Amino acid sequence: MRPARRAPFRPRSVYYGWWVLLAGGVTGFLGFGAMIPGFLVFAAPIGEQLGIDSARFAFVVGAAWAVGNVAALGAGWLADRYGGRRLVLIGGLLSCAGFAAVAGANSYWQLVLAYSGLAAIGRGIGIVPNLMTIANQWFVRRKALTMTLLNTAFAGGAAVMVPLLAWCEGEFGWRVTILCVGGLSGLLVVGAAVVIRSRPEDIGLLPDGARPPAATAPATRIRRIEPVYSDSDFTLRQAVSTPAFWLMTAAVTLRIASADALVINQIPMLVWKGIPQDQAAFYLSSTFLAIIPIRIAMGLAATWVPSRWLLIGGMSVGAIGTVAFMAGSGYGAAVMFVLSIAATEGIATLGWLAVGEYFGRRSFGSLVGIMTVSFGLGSLVAPAAAGWIFAQTGTYGAALLAAAGMQLASGLCYVLARRPAIR
């Protein structure tokens, strides 16, 4: 008879879900921060060396986000059915290998295959949104807090890694920097996979630290139990039959498409407004730094205020800031741009929190996977379209107006999405 597995580490006084959250947060801090927004700081040196203009580089990044989001569809289903732990290891290593392979790229299409292909598929499978799916399994009563902490770790990684990578690129060059980050991230992913467990039931627990009725004092040996779902946990078929799911899908698609168009093109947009190239990277880092307190504040506010009202508020502030940036110039416009993106990204956690609150644990990964395919198309089109508009007209004005309209439409969809009931 096969012996039961030992828990890797479970202090009696600490719910193991917090260790899972810590491992996921650290992985997201480096993996997301370095491989997604951090990659933007290499736009100028890669473009200069490989002969890539801003529009084509924006396509590389947008395609990477789109490919990763499409990969998340299958990953979400696998996470719901088999758990997300193995996906962290497999996807994380693929992502790190692809990112490191960028260091050897000598042509545009090699860059696309390495970053928009291999690294993007790995990211979609193992990092985002798989880490959120795992967190959603471990916590129910503390969902708002834990989702806020995890997504804040993503933003914190971006805030730290952007200036750090910019400095490393200046000192060691973009190839050495990218290769080292890929290798370090791979080691971190292996360590995280040792700690992470897909569900609390995998080690004989229930969400939030509850124990099955038959459980007694903590034991050194554990036995897996079947996942326990409540009456409010929707099946995939039930969830996709609700108007709320499709309104939320439209909302997140519009929000992320507009955000990607602005974030991916943030440095050239700031240069267009008269900000020097080297200072533009500082504003990109400041954007993610500003996101951190907003995410924490919004996560706390969601305890008392319905998420949909906070979401429309954040998207409205973002739209106002985008228009103000378009109309202004210089450093004042740059500050408004930072606040605009920070507002719309600062409330991002609430959108995913609402998915967990509305539909429960059972099909969270699959539902998020469907959503990521939808906003993945926006991630592919919007950034490249903004770059193309500038290449054709010499101005980002039309792209900024379109982004502001999408931000307002996203907020409206969020506020119309009400919590559904299982029929």
C-alpha positions in Angstrom: 0.0 0.0 0.0 1.4 3.4 -1.0 2.1 5.6 2.1 0.5 9.0 2.4 2.6 11.9 1.5 4.1 14.2 4.1 3.2 17.8 4.0 6.3 19.8 3.0 6.0 22.2 5.9 3.0 23.1 8.0 3.5 24.8 11.3 0.6 24.1 13.6 -0.1 27.7 14.3 0.0 28.9 10.6 -2.6 27.9 8.0 -0.7 26.4 5.1 -2.6 28.5 2.6 -0.5 31.5 3.7 2.7 29.7 2.7 1.1 28.9 -0.7 0.2 32.6 -1.0 3.7 33.6 -0.1 5.3 31.3 -2.7 2.8 32.5 -5.3 3.4 36.1 -4.5 7.2 35.8 -4.7 6.9 34.0 -8.0 4.6 36.6 -9.4 6.8 39.4 -8.0 9.7 38.3 -10.1 8.0 36.4 -12.9 5.4 39.0 -13.7 7.5 42.1 -12.9 10.5 41.1 -15.0 8.9 39.3 -17.9 6.0 41.5 -18.6 6.3 45.2 -17.7 10.1 44.8 -17.1 10.6 43.7 -20.7 9.4 47.1 -21.9 12.7 48.8 -20.7 14.5 46.8 -23.3 12.5 48.3 -26.2 15.1 50.9 -27.1 18.2 48.7 -27.0 16.6 45.7 -28.7 14.9 48.0 -31.3 18.2 49.7 -32.1 20.2 46.5 -32.3 17.7 44.4 -34.3 16.2 47.3 -36.3 12.7 47.1 -34.8 10.5 50.2 -34.7 8.1 51.0 -31.9 5.0 49.7 -33.7 6.6 46.3 -34.4 8.0 46.1 -30.8 4.5 46.9 -29.5 3.2 44.0 -31.6 5.8 41.7 -30.1 4.6 42.6 -26.6 0.9 42.6 -27.5 1.3 39.2 -29.2 3.0 37.8 -26.2 0.2 38.9 -23.9 -2.4 37.5 -26.4 -0.7 34.2 -26.8 -0.3 33.8 -23.1 -3.9 34.6 -22.5 -5.0 32.0 -25.1 -2.8 29.4 -23.4 -4.6 30.3 -20.1 -7.8 28.9 -21.5 -6.6 25.3 -21.5 -4.6 25.9 -18.3 -7.7 27.1 -16.5 -9.5 23.9 -17.3 -6.6 21.8 -16.3 -6.2 23.8 -13.0 -9.9 23.2 -12.2 -9.7 19.5 -13.0 -6.2 18.5 -11.9 -4.9 21.4 -9.9 -2.5 24.3 -10.6 0.6 23.1 -8.9 2.1 21.2 -11.8 1.2 24.0 -14.1 3.3 26.4 -12.0 6.4 24.2 -12.6 5.8 23.4 -16.3 4.6 26.8 -17.3 7.1 28.7 -15.2 10.0 26.8 -16.6 8.8 27.3 -20.2 8.4 31.0 -19.5 11.9 31.3 -18.0 13.4 29.3 -20.9 11.7 31.5 -23.5 12.7 34.7 -21.7 16.3 33.6 -21.5 16.2 32.6 -25.2 15.5 36.3 -26.0 19.1 37.0 -25.1 20.2 35.0 -28.1 17.8 36.6 -30.6 19.4 38.2 -33.7 16.3 38.9 -35.8 12.8 40.1 -35.4 11.2 36.7 -35.9 13.6 35.0 -33.4 12.4 37.6 -30.9 8.8 36.8 -31.7 9.3 33.1 -31.3 11.2 33.3 -28.1 9.2 36.0 -26.3 5.8 36.0 -28.0 5.9 32.2 -28.4 7.6 30.1 -25.8 7.8 32.6 -22.9 4.2 33.7 -23.5 2.8 30.2 -23.5 4.7 29.4 -20.3 3.4 32.6 -18.6 -0.2 31.8 -19.6 0.1 28.2 -18.3 1.9 28.7 -15.0 2.1 32.3 -13.7 -0.9 34.5 -14.6 -3.8 33.7 -14.0 -2.9 30.2 -12.6 -1.6 31.7 -9.4 -4.9 33.5 -8.8 -6.7 30.2 -9.4 -4.7 28.5 -6.7 -5.3 31.4 -4.3 -9.0 31.3 -5.0 -9.0 27.6 -4.0 -7.3 28.2 -0.6 -9.4 31.1 0.6 -13.1 32.0 0.7 -13.7 34.2 3.7 -10.4 36.0 3.2 -10.7 36.1 -0.6 -10.6 39.9 -0.8 -7.5 40.1 1.3 -5.6 37.3 -0.4 -6.4 38.4 -3.9 -5.3 41.9 -3.0 -2.0 40.7 -1.6 -1.3 38.5 -4.6 -2.1 41.1 -7.2 -0.2 43.7 -5.2 2.9 41.4 -5.3 2.5 41.5 -9.1 2.5 45.3 -9.1 5.3 45.5 -6.6 7.4 43.3 -8.8 6.8 45.7 -11.7 7.6 48.7 -9.6 10.9 47.2 -8.4 12.0 45.3 -11.6 11.5 48.1 -14.1 14.2 50.5 -12.6 16.4 47.6 -11.6 16.4 46.1 -15.1 16.9 49.5 -16.6 20.0 50.0 -14.4 21.3 46.4 -15.2 20.8 47.0 -18.9 22.9 50.1 -18.8 25.7 48.4 -16.8 25.7 44.9 -18.4 23.7 45.2 -21.7 20.3 43.8 -22.4 21.4 40.3 -23.5 23.3 39.5 -20.2 20.5 41.0 -18.1 17.7 39.0 -19.8 19.7 35.8 -19.6 20.4 36.2 -15.9 16.8 37.0 -15.1 15.6 34.0 -17.0 17.9 31.7 -15.1 17.1 33.2 -11.7 13.4 33.0 -12.3 13.7 29.3 -13.2 15.3 28.5 -9.9 12.6 30.4 -8.1 9.8 28.6 -10.0 11.2 25.2 -8.9 11.3 26.4 -5.2 7.7 27.7 -5.5 6.5 24.4 -6.9 7.9 22.5 -3.9 5.8 24.7 -1.5 2.6 25.2 -3.5 -0.3 22.8 -3.3 -3.3 23.2 -5.7 -6.1 22.9 -3.1 -6.3 22.7 0.7 -8.0 19.3 0.3 -4.8 18.0 -1.1 -3.3 18.0 2.4 -6.5 17.2 4.3 -7.7 20.8 4.9 -10.6 23.0 3.9 -10.5 26.6 2.7 -9.5 29.2 5.3 -7.9 26.6 7.6 -11.1 24.7 8.5 -10.8 20.9 9.0 -13.1 18.2 8.0 -15.6 17.1 10.7 -13.8 13.9 11.3 -10.4 15.5 11.6 -8.7 15.6 15.0 -5.4 17.1 16.1 -2.9 17.9 13.4 -1.0 14.9 12.3 2.4 14.4 10.7 0.9 12.3 8.0 -1.8 13.6 5.7 -4.5 12.2 3.5 -6.0 13.9 0.5 -9.8 14.5 0.7 -12.2 15.4 -2.1 -12.8 19.1 -2.9 -15.7 20.5 -1.0 -18.0 22.9 -2.8 -20.9 25.0 -1.5 -24.3 25.5 -3.0 -23.0 28.9 -4.4 -20.3 27.3 -6.5 -21.3 27.4 -10.1 -20.5 24.8 -12.6 -18.9 26.0 -15.9 -22.2 25.6 -17.8 -24.2 27.4 -15.1 -21.7 30.3 -15.0 -21.5 30.9 -18.8 -25.3 31.0 -18.9 -25.5 34.1 -16.8 -25.5 37.7 -18.2 -23.2 38.7 -15.3 -20.4 36.5 -16.7 -20.5 38.0 -20.2 -20.8 41.5 -18.9 -17.7 40.9 -16.7 -15.9 39.4 -19.7 -16.7 42.5 -21.8 -15.6 44.7 -18.9 -12.2 43.0 -18.4 -11.6 42.9 -22.2 -12.2 46.6 -22.5 -10.2 47.4 -19.4 -7.1 45.3 -20.3 -7.1 46.3 -24.0 -7.0 50.0 -23.1 -4.5 49.4 -20.3 -2.2 47.4 -22.6 -2.4 50.1 -25.3 -1.3 52.6 -22.7 1.3 50.6 -20.8 3.1 49.1 -23.8 3.3 52.4 -25.5 3.8 54.4 -22.3 7.5 55.2 -22.8 7.0 56.4 -26.5 3.9 58.3 -25.5 5.8 60.1 -22.7 8.6 60.9 -25.2 5.9 62.3 -27.5 4.9 64.6 -24.7 8.4 65.9 -24.2 9.7 63.6 -21.5 13.4 62.4 -22.1 13.8 58.7 -22.8 15.7 57.9 -19.7 13.1 59.7 -17.5 10.3 57.9 -19.2 11.4 54.6 -17.6 11.1 56.2 -14.2 7.5 57.2 -14.9 6.8 53.6 -16.0 8.2 52.3 -12.7 6.2 55.0 -10.8 3.0 53.8 -12.4 3.4 50.4 -10.9 4.5 51.8 -7.6 1.4 53.9 -7.5 -0.7 50.8 -8.2 0.3 49.2 -4.9 -1.4 51.5 -2.4 -4.5 51.7 -4.6 -4.8 47.9 -4.8 -4.5 47.7 -1.0 -7.0 50.4 -0.4 -9.5 49.0 -2.9 -9.1 45.5 -1.4 -10.0 46.9 2.0 -12.8 49.0 0.6 -14.4 46.0 -1.1 -15.1 44.7 2.5 -17.8 47.4 2.8 -18.5 48.7 -0.8 -19.8 46.4 -3.6 -16.9 45.8 -6.0 -18.9 47.0 -9.1 -19.2 50.5 -7.8 -15.4 50.7 -7.0 -14.7 49.3 -10.5 -16.7 52.0 -12.3 -15.2 54.6 -10.1 -11.6 53.5 -11.0 -12.4 53.3 -14.7 -13.9 56.7 -14.7 -10.9 58.2 -13.0 -8.7 56.5 -15.5 -10.7 57.9 -18.5 -10.4 61.4 -17.0 -6.7 61.0 -16.6 -6.2 59.7 -20.1 -8.0 62.7 -21.6 -6.0 65.1 -19.3 -2.7 63.5 -20.5 -3.8 63.9 -24.1 -4.6 67.6 -23.6 -1.6 68.4 -21.5 2.2 68.4 -22.0 5.5 68.0 -20.2 5.8 66.7 -16.6 2.2 67.7 -15.6 0.8 65.5 -18.4 3.2 62.6 -17.3 1.8 62.7 -13.8 -1.7 62.6 -15.0 -0.8 59.6 -17.2 0.7 57.8 -14.3 -2.5 58.4 -12.2 -4.7 57.3 -15.1 -3.0 53.9 -15.6 -2.6 53.4 -11.8 -6.3 54.0 -11.3 -7.5 51.4 -13.8 -4.8 48.9 -12.9 -5.3 49.5 -9.2 -8.9 48.2 -9.3 -7.9 45.2 -11.4 -7.9 42.9 -8.4 -11.6 43.7 -7.8 -12.6 42.3 -11.2 -11.0 38.9 -10.4 -12.3 39.1 -6.9 -15.8 39.5 -8.3 -15.4 36.4 -10.4 -14.6 34.4 -7.3 -17.3 35.9 -5.3 -20.0 35.6 -7.9 -19.2 32.0 -9.1 -17.2 30.3 -6.4 -14.3 27.8 -6.5 -15.5 25.0 -8.7 -14.9 26.6 -12.2 -12.8 29.7 -11.4 -9.9 28.6 -13.5 -12.0 27.8 -16.6 -14.0 31.0 -16.3 -10.8 33.1 -16.0 -9.4 31.2 -19.0 -12.4 32.1 -21.1 -12.0 35.7 -20.1 -8.3 35.7 -20.9 -8.9 34.5 -24.4 -11.3 37.4 -24.9 -9.0 40.1 -23.5 -6.1 38.4 -25.2 -7.5 39.6 -28.6 -7.6 43.1 -27.2 -4.0 42.7 -25.9 -2.9 41.8 -29.4 -4.8 44.5 -31.4 -4.9 47.6 -29.1 -1.1 48.2 -28.5 -0.2 47.6 -32.1 -3.0 49.8 -33.3 -1.9 52.7 -31.0 1.7 52.3 -32.4 0.4 52.2 -36.0 -1.7 55.4 -35.4 1.4 57.2 -34.2 3.4 56.0 -37.2 0.8 57.2 -39.6 -0.2 60.5 -38.0 2.7 61.5 -35.7 0.3 61.8 -32.8 -1.2 59.5 -30.2 -4.4 61.7 -29.9 -6.8 59.3 -31.6 -5.4 56.3 -29.7 -5.8 58.1 -26.3 -9.4 59.1 -27.1 -10.2 55.5 -28.0 -8.6 54.3 -24.8 -10.6 56.7 -22.7 -13.9 55.5 -24.4 -13.0 51.9 -23.7 -12.3 52.7 -20.0 -15.7 54.3 -19.6 -17.4 51.4 -21.4 -15.6 48.9 -19.1 -16.8 50.6 -16.0 -20.4 50.6 -17.3 -20.2 46.8 -18.0 -18.9 46.2 -14.5 -21.6 48.2 -12.8 -24.3 46.3 -14.8 -23.0 42.9 -13.8 -24.9 41.9 -10.7 -24.3 38.8 -8.6 -26.2 35.9 -10.2 -28.1 33.1 -8.5 -27.9 29.4 -9.4 -31.0 28.2 -11.1 
